Amino acid sequence: MISSLFKITTYRLGAAMQRHKGIIQTIQWIIVGFYVVLLVIPAFMDLPPRQAHILNNLVLFAQFVFWGIWWPFVILSMLVIGRVWCGVFCPEGAISEWTSKKFGKNKKIPRWIKWKAWPAIAFILTTLYGQLISVYDYADSALLILGGSTVAAILIGYLYGRENRVWCRYLCPVNGVFNLLSRLSPFSFKSDAKKWSEYHGNSVSNPHCPPMINIRQLHGVSGCHMCGRCAGLRDAVSLQPRSVNEEIITYGNEKDNLWETRLLLFGMIGVAIGAFTWTVSPWFVTAKQFLANWLINHDILWPMNATAPWWILTNHPENNDSFNWLDGFCVTFYILGSGLLYGFGLTGVYKSLAKFLYRPNLYSYIAQALIPIAAAGLFLGLTATSVKLLQYDGIVFWWLKDARVTILAFFSLWSLYLGYNILRKSTDIFYKFIISFGLFALSLVPIVGAWWLMFMGW
């Protein structure tokens, strides 16, 4: 009874999204206005004084909204409601689509834009650049990165694809991340192939799909922006509840995008760990001191000068916060080195499993079992900014350590559960399954260990 009621409610919600497109568009433009105000105005204000607080200083308020609330809970929303953020709330998507509709040149999308590597490359480079210019701490850095991304989205919308979200589909730095995370969502718009083919109603054309999804073959949420425009089409498309494991266990073997796997292993795990841990890592400090002593002993002093402009390396002497060239090199080496270390290490383990089980596609399939622990890392890393800003205002989180341990434990077990089921489907030989699952479980140890060090060990 409860299950049936939940299905009916979900179906009606999807249909309501289709009927009330005007309300959704209004919500989008309200968020666009809010986004522009918080992004642009603080960038031209003075740095907040030491006695300033979140509620009495616009710069700190914007910083808290963007990095303390906005991005952590956008990540969380992918796991809870899929890519509703993309289809209903994202200001970049709304602006890009509107630009394309009103002023677009409607040029053919060139092949270079469709290169599948862009989501991985864009995420890694944006993450690295954000750390080099301290995007979490300064409004001008946030304007440069977020505003630059918005300008690029407008330009792509102006040039290519009438009313389509070409930027969102191919070039957005977090599109690949959202694509992977939303596979854990308990909701999905789906097409019923039988109802579609047997439809005998009035002839209808497919509604406009901004991310250019093949609606007829829609069975997963990862590429769908959940805007609801196709709900009810041919009586075959509807919003439906599903198992949070369905898209990975059932359909994950169909998703053999090598660059998505690289984004997950090298970017969302490796680079993310490097980006969030370098500020607290004693290893980083030791390496930097070693290099500084070597440079001094060899009379090479220019790398210790903080002469780079703020848009290349953090340079805010009025806040006693400036990176010299050595800092920039060490941060870059640490973050990219972490990406390469985790990426190649995990790739080696999973390709070995694929070879051991004689399953060539297992590499990308089993890697998707890491999505839960990758999601936990991104959420915990981003909420560290939330905690820092609130602690500056005197708020004490006595429960924080336990909460972080609980999140890490829960999402680690979720990844183990996914790995268990994927490997069960991949071999019927008991000893091979035991060995494979043991190796997969061991591959989680350095990932969980890195987050444990950041929050509890260091």
Phi, psi and omega per residue, in radians:
M1 nan -0.863 -3.140
I2 -1.120 -0.716 3.133
S3 -1.094 -0.751 -3.139
S4 -1.145 -0.732 3.124
L5 -1.102 -0.689 3.122
F6 -1.115 -0.733 3.121
K7 -1.109 -0.750 -3.138
I8 -1.123 -0.757 3.132
T9 -1.079 -0.756 3.126
T10 -1.097 -0.772 3.121
Y11 -1.037 -0.795 -3.115
R12 -1.159 -0.601 3.097
L13 -1.102 -0.771 3.103
G14 -1.076 -0.745 3.116
A15 -1.131 -0.651 3.120
A16 -1.127 -0.641 3.092
M17 -1.081 -0.646 3.129
Q18 -1.210 -0.689 -3.085
R19 -1.281 -0.549 -3.017
H20 -1.915 0.854 3.132
K21 -1.075 -0.576 -3.141
G22 -1.107 -0.686 3.107
I23 -1.126 -0.741 3.120
I24 -1.071 -0.734 3.124
Q25 -1.133 -0.642 3.087
T26 -1.107 -0.760 3.097
I27 -1.033 -0.750 -3.132
Q28 -1.036 -0.768 -3.089
W29 -1.298 -0.511 3.019
I30 -1.106 -0.762 3.130
I31 -1.172 -0.651 3.083
V32 -1.013 -0.797 3.125
G33 -1.090 -0.779 3.113
F34 -1.063 -0.755 -3.134
Y35 -1.078 -0.834 -3.094
V36 -1.116 -0.767 -3.127
V37 -1.071 -0.854 -3.085
L38 -1.268 -0.380 -3.127
L39 -1.521 -0.708 -2.987
V40 -1.548 -0.899 -3.015
I41 -1.053 -0.839 -3.124
P42 -1.053 -0.459 -3.117
A43 -1.152 -0.349 -3.122
F44 -1.891 0.219 3.095
M45 -1.761 2.826 3.087
D46 -1.200 2.742 3.048
L47 -1.066 2.474 -3.092
P48 -1.146 2.461 3.065
P49 -1.203 2.902 -3.055
R50 -1.100 -0.531 -3.106
Q51 -1.493 0.017 -3.115
A52 -1.251 2.677 3.117
H53 -2.254 2.931 -3.100
I54 -0.997 -0.693 -3.020
L55 -1.523 -0.128 3.125
N56 -2.140 0.192 3.124
N57 -2.460 2.107 -3.051
L58 -1.128 -0.599 -3.134
V59 -1.107 -0.849 3.125
L60 -1.179 -0.625 3.118
F61 -1.112 -0.779 3.120
A62 -1.123 -0.717 3.112
Q63 -1.050 -0.757 -3.138
F64 -1.184 -0.711 -3.131
V65 -1.113 -0.850 -3.078
F66 -1.184 -0.908 -2.966
W67 -1.781 -0.281 3.128
G68 -1.690 -0.504 -3.110
I69 -2.108 -0.947 -2.994
W70 -0.944 -1.148 -3.005
W71 -1.232 -0.724 3.090
P72 -1.018 -0.709 -3.053
F73 -1.515 -0.279 2.901
V74 -1.154 -0.752 3.074
I75 -1.037 -0.821 -3.138
L76 -1.107 -0.650 -3.106
S77 -1.089 -0.546 3.117
M78 -1.055 -0.589 -3.130
L79 -1.407 -0.405 -3.013
V80 -1.714 -0.784 -3.059
I81 -2.263 0.302 3.118
G82 1.220 -2.670 -3.022
R83 -1.569 0.670 3.050
V84 -1.052 -0.585 3.068
W85 -0.958 -0.806 -3.092
C86 -1.146 -0.776 -3.036
G87 -1.443 -0.406 -3.020
V88 -2.055 -0.645 -2.937
F89 -1.968 -0.415 -2.975
C90 -1.129 2.105 3.139
P91 -1.178 -0.652 3.137
E92 -1.100 -0.769 3.134
G93 -1.092 -0.757 -3.129
A94 -1.113 -0.776 -3.118
I95 -1.165 -0.750 -3.123
S96 -1.096 -0.778 3.135
E97 -1.143 -0.754 3.136
W98 -1.095 -0.748 3.117
T99 -1.064 -0.771 3.136
S100 -1.088 -0.689 -3.099
K101 -1.243 -0.767 -3.022
K102 -1.482 -0.650 -2.994
F103 -2.238 -0.013 -2.968
G104 -1.062 2.499 3.072
K105 -1.388 -0.245 3.095
N106 0.985 0.669 3.093
K107 -1.298 2.702 3.095
K108 -1.120 2.388 -3.128
I109 -1.207 2.073 -3.122
P110 -1.227 2.771 -3.086
R111 -1.117 -0.572 -3.074
W112 -1.138 -0.526 3.110
I113 -1.202 -0.576 -3.075
K114 -1.424 0.038 3.129
W115 -1.026 2.187 -3.018
K116 -1.225 -0.172 -3.122
A117 -1.416 -0.285 -3.024
W118 -0.991 -0.786 -3.131
P119 -1.014 -0.686 3.137
A120 -1.224 -0.825 -3.112
I121 -1.121 -0.775 -3.112
A122 -1.110 -0.725 3.141
F123 -1.127 -0.796 -3.095
I124 -1.135 -0.819 -3.100
L125 -1.197 -0.681 3.116
T126 -1.142 -0.726 3.106
T127 -1.073 -0.813 3.140
L128 -1.102 -0.851 -3.099
Y129 -1.086 -0.676 3.109
G130 -1.052 -0.668 3.106
Q131 -1.232 -0.639 -3.114
L132 -1.172 -0.538 -3.130
I133 -1.915 0.239 3.059
S134 0.954 1.007 -3.040
V135 -1.106 -0.478 -3.127
Y136 -1.307 -0.278 -2.982
D137 -1.921 -0.320 -3.015
Y138 -2.294 2.352 -3.075
A139 -1.197 -0.596 3.130
D140 -1.197 -0.577 3.073
S141 -1.184 -0.709 3.095
A142 -1.097 -0.715 3.116
L143 -1.110 -0.712 -3.129
L144 -1.099 -0.803 -3.073
I145 -1.386 -0.946 -3.118
L146 -1.226 -0.727 3.106
G147 -1.162 -0.681 3.095
G148 -1.087 -0.697 3.086
S149 -1.109 -0.706 3.136
T150 -1.148 -0.750 3.092
V151 -1.064 -0.738 3.117
A152 -1.109 -0.684 3.114
A153 -1.105 -0.703 3.115
I154 -1.131 -0.765 -3.127
L155 -1.094 -0.783 3.129
I156 -1.131 -0.712 3.091
G157 -1.092 -0.642 3.119
Y158 -1.158 -0.659 -3.034
L159 -1.511 -0.709 -2.904
Y160 -2.211 2.505 2.918
G161 1.246 1.829 -3.134
R162 -1.183 2.036 3.118
E163 1.100 0.158 3.126
N164 -1.666 2.687 3.100
R165 -1.688 1.272 -3.106
V166 -1.108 -0.724 3.114
W167 -1.022 -0.855 -3.096
C168 -1.105 -0.683 -3.066
R169 -1.251 -0.665 -2.957
Y170 -2.060 -0.536 -2.912
L171 -2.097 -0.274 -3.121
C172 -0.985 2.277 -3.083
P173 -1.063 -0.397 -3.127
V174 -1.930 0.111 3.124
N175 -1.049 -0.801 -3.140
G176 -1.124 -0.664 3.107
V177 -1.100 -0.833 3.135
F178 -1.116 -0.659 3.117
N179 -1.013 -0.773 -3.131
L180 -1.269 -0.817 -3.070
L181 -1.127 -0.652 -3.066
S182 -1.218 -0.153 3.066
R183 -1.180 -0.229 3.119
L184 -1.684 0.066 -3.087
S185 -1.210 2.507 3.099
P186 -1.477 0.085 3.119
F187 -2.267 2.634 3.131
S188 -2.811 2.423 2.907
F189 -1.332 2.291 -3.105
K190 -2.329 2.629 3.051
S191 -1.848 2.340 3.057
D192 -1.611 1.887 -3.052
A193 -1.033 -0.659 -3.115
K194 -1.179 -0.837 3.123
K195 -1.101 -0.646 3.137
W196 -1.064 -0.850 -3.079
S197 -1.264 -0.462 -3.089
E198 -1.679 0.092 -3.093
Y199 -1.138 2.252 -3.120
H200 -2.172 0.307 3.122
G201 -1.346 -2.893 3.106
N202 -1.079 2.543 -3.136
S203 -1.092 2.225 -3.139
V204 -2.264 2.499 3.055
S205 -1.627 2.694 3.132
N206 -1.083 2.392 3.071
P207 -1.173 2.783 3.121
H208 -1.119 2.222 3.115
C209 -1.962 1.805 -3.060
P210 -0.955 -0.753 3.127
P211 -1.454 0.133 3.015
M212 1.087 0.869 3.113
I213 -1.565 2.530 2.996
N214 -1.328 1.691 -3.009
I215 -1.087 -0.610 -3.090
R216 -1.071 -0.550 -3.093
Q217 -1.856 0.435 -3.089
L218 -1.344 1.933 3.067
H219 -2.301 0.035 3.138
G220 -2.472 2.786 -3.005
V221 -1.655 -0.233 -2.904
S222 -1.055 -0.656 3.119
G223 -1.646 -0.192 -3.075
C224 -1.505 2.355 -3.131
H225 -1.524 0.056 3.028
M226 1.005 0.667 -3.135
C227 -1.432 -0.313 3.070
G228 1.458 0.079 -3.063
R229 -1.206 -0.422 -3.113
C230 -1.673 0.012 -3.095
A231 -1.034 2.280 3.118
G232 1.510 -0.082 -3.125
L233 -1.009 2.194 3.128
R234 0.923 0.446 -3.093
D235 0.995 0.374 -3.018
A236 -2.055 -0.317 -3.061
V237 -1.888 2.246 -3.134
S238 -2.688 2.742 3.024
L239 -1.399 2.220 -3.038
Q240 -2.324 2.558 2.975
P241 -1.308 2.730 3.134
R242 -2.728 2.942 3.024
S243 -1.170 2.447 3.117
V244 -1.164 -0.245 -3.136
N245 -1.748 -0.076 -2.987
E246 -1.052 -0.863 -3.011
E247 -1.158 -0.515 3.123
I248 -1.465 -0.893 -3.057
I249 -1.249 -0.749 -3.061
T250 -1.444 -0.785 -3.040
Y251 -1.915 -0.072 -3.069
G252 -1.063 -0.499 -3.141
N253 -1.245 -0.299 3.113
E254 -1.461 -0.306 -3.059
K255 -1.693 1.578 -3.075
D256 -1.939 0.826 3.116
N257 -1.486 1.867 -3.061
L258 -1.039 -0.653 -3.100
W259 -1.268 -0.515 3.022
E260 -1.110 -0.716 3.118
T261 -1.133 -0.710 3.104
R262 -1.142 -0.693 3.076
L263 -1.026 -0.763 -3.123
L264 -1.119 -0.885 -3.020
L265 -1.353 -0.833 -3.089
F266 -1.422 -0.642 -3.035
G267 -1.643 -1.170 -3.031
M268 -1.156 -0.415 3.084
I269 -1.803 -1.091 -3.028
G270 -1.151 -1.024 -3.109
V271 -1.136 -0.679 3.124
A272 -1.077 -0.748 3.097
I273 -1.063 -0.776 3.115
G274 -1.098 -0.750 -3.081
A275 -1.163 -0.630 -3.090
F276 -1.522 -0.409 -3.026
T277 -1.737 -0.266 -3.007
W278 -1.089 -0.540 -3.086
T279 -1.249 -0.322 -3.117
V280 -2.050 0.044 -3.043
S281 -1.453 2.143 3.038
P282 -1.185 -0.443 3.087
W283 -1.122 -0.691 3.099
F284 -1.084 -0.798 -3.132
V285 -1.096 -0.755 -3.137
T286 -1.082 -0.788 -3.136
A287 -1.119 -0.726 3.138
K288 -1.142 -0.739 3.114
Q289 -1.112 -0.685 3.112
F290 -1.072 -0.817 -3.133
L291 -1.148 -0.684 3.139
A292 -1.109 -0.761 3.117
N293 -1.112 -0.694 3.134
W294 -1.115 -0.763 3.138
L295 -1.114 -0.732 3.136
I296 -1.141 -0.749 3.141
N297 -1.114 -0.450 3.119
H298 -1.776 0.245 3.053
D299 1.006 0.638 3.064
I300 -1.902 1.709 -2.962
L301 -1.839 -0.317 -3.055
W302 -1.048 -0.544 3.122
P303 -1.125 -0.281 3.122
M304 -1.523 0.052 -3.142
N305 -1.590 2.327 3.113
A306 -1.623 1.284 -3.049
T307 -1.874 -0.085 -3.120
A308 -1.292 2.517 3.058
P309 -1.164 2.811 -3.025
W310 -1.092 -0.443 -3.107
W311 -1.470 0.012 2.987
I312 -1.908 -0.884 3.051
L313 -2.376 2.587 3.117
T314 -0.870 2.183 -3.129
N315 -2.601 1.507 3.126
H316 -2.267 1.298 -3.088
P317 -1.059 -0.477 3.121
E318 -1.163 -0.282 3.096
N319 -1.944 0.229 -3.094
N320 0.930 0.740 -3.083
D321 -2.446 1.679 3.129
S322 -2.451 2.434 3.059
F323 -1.692 2.315 2.939
N324 -1.559 3.136 -3.074
W325 -1.148 -0.556 3.094
L326 -1.157 -0.723 3.074
D327 -0.993 -0.837 -3.121
G328 -1.048 -0.734 3.124
F329 -1.137 -0.772 -3.100
C330 -1.147 -0.722 3.112
V331 -1.106 -0.790 3.132
T332 -1.080 -0.809 -3.127
F333 -1.109 -0.716 -3.099
Y334 -1.158 -0.820 -3.077
I335 -1.206 -0.881 -3.140
L336 -1.190 -0.611 3.087
G337 -1.099 -0.704 3.075
S338 -1.090 -0.731 3.109
G339 -1.058 -0.784 -3.138
L340 -1.197 -0.706 -3.119
L341 -1.087 -0.908 -3.139
Y342 -1.220 -0.738 -3.092
G343 -1.061 -0.905 -3.122
F344 -1.231 -0.620 3.131
G345 -1.102 -0.860 3.135
L346 -1.187 -0.645 3.092
T347 -1.056 -0.761 3.130
G348 -1.064 -0.743 3.141
V349 -1.123 -0.826 -3.034
Y350 -1.316 -0.545 3.050
K351 -1.245 -0.563 3.056
S352 -1.154 -0.688 3.084
L353 -1.099 -0.741 3.133
A354 -1.075 -0.707 3.121
K355 -1.226 -0.698 -3.119
F356 -1.109 -0.639 -3.107
L357 -1.692 0.051 -3.131
Y358 0.993 0.741 3.110
R359 -2.192 1.611 -3.057
P360 -1.001 -0.578 -3.094
N361 -1.506 0.014 -3.057
L362 -1.163 -0.489 -3.101
Y363 -0.958 -0.948 3.137
S364 -1.240 -0.571 -3.104
Y365 -1.169 -0.906 -3.083
I366 -1.241 -0.511 3.125
A367 -1.068 -0.545 -3.134
Q368 -1.131 -0.331 3.076
A369 -1.150 -0.254 3.123
L370 -1.507 -0.080 -3.103
I371 -0.991 -0.769 3.123
P372 -1.028 -0.793 -3.104
I373 -1.241 -0.532 3.043
A374 -1.146 -0.723 3.108
A375 -1.088 -0.753 3.128
A376 -1.061 -0.746 3.140
G377 -1.098 -0.786 3.124
L378 -1.096 -0.760 -3.123
F379 -1.142 -0.807 -3.132
L380 -1.147 -0.705 3.135
G381 -1.107 -0.755 -3.134
L382 -1.241 -0.656 3.137
T383 -1.243 -0.235 3.038
A384 -1.059 -0.583 3.062
T385 -1.184 -0.713 3.093
S386 -1.001 -0.841 -3.097
V387 -1.103 -0.770 -3.119
K388 -1.044 -0.817 -3.103
L389 -1.152 -0.689 3.135
L390 -1.250 -0.595 3.083
Q391 -1.156 -0.598 3.051
Y392 -1.033 -0.497 3.125
D393 -1.572 0.172 3.032
G394 1.554 0.160 -3.141
I395 -1.469 2.309 -3.113
V396 -1.868 2.241 3.129
F397 -1.865 1.476 -3.108
W398 -1.188 -0.372 -3.076
W399 -1.672 0.004 -2.945
L400 -1.085 -0.808 -3.094
K401 -1.073 -0.779 3.122
D402 -1.097 -0.683 3.135
A403 -1.111 -0.746 3.141
R404 -1.148 -0.712 3.095
V405 -1.092 -0.737 -3.134
T406 -1.108 -0.762 3.126
I407 -1.102 -0.809 3.120
L408 -1.064 -0.767 -3.128
A409 -1.122 -0.805 -3.095
F410 -1.088 -0.830 -3.080
F411 -1.302 -0.473 3.022
S412 -1.145 -0.777 3.102
L413 -1.111 -0.631 3.094
W414 -1.110 -0.784 3.089
S415 -1.078 -0.716 3.096
L416 -1.089 -0.700 3.122
Y417 -1.092 -0.779 3.116
L418 -1.112 -0.792 3.110
G419 -1.045 -0.717 3.107
Y420 -1.013 -0.851 -3.098
N421 -1.213 -0.651 3.100
I422 -1.130 -0.770 -3.127
L423 -1.229 -0.572 3.060
R424 -1.077 -0.643 3.115
K425 -1.312 -0.317 -2.993
S426 -1.663 -0.248 3.128
T427 -2.680 2.525 3.062
D428 -1.804 -0.045 -3.098
I429 -1.575 2.060 -2.959
F430 -1.054 -0.825 -3.056
Y431 -1.173 -0.576 3.097
K432 -1.191 -0.648 3.093
F433 -1.118 -0.769 -3.128
I434 -1.078 -0.800 -3.141
I435 -1.112 -0.789 -3.097
S436 -1.117 -0.783 -3.130
F437 -1.173 -0.630 3.087
G438 -1.081 -0.745 3.113
L439 -1.156 -0.708 3.118
F440 -1.096 -0.778 3.125
A441 -1.054 -0.712 3.119
L442 -1.136 -0.535 -3.126
S443 -1.174 -0.343 3.100
L444 -1.372 -0.385 -3.021
V445 -1.028 -0.872 -3.137
P446 -1.162 -0.460 3.110
I447 -1.240 -0.933 3.120
V448 -1.100 -0.661 -3.136
G449 -1.060 -0.680 -3.140
A450 -1.115 -0.764 3.123
W451 -1.221 -0.597 3.080
W452 -1.114 -0.743 3.111
L453 -1.062 -0.744 -3.096
M454 -1.099 -0.759 -2.990
F455 -1.696 -0.440 -3.077
M456 -2.193 -0.554 -2.979
G457 -1.516 -0.682 -3.069
W458 -1.632 nan nan
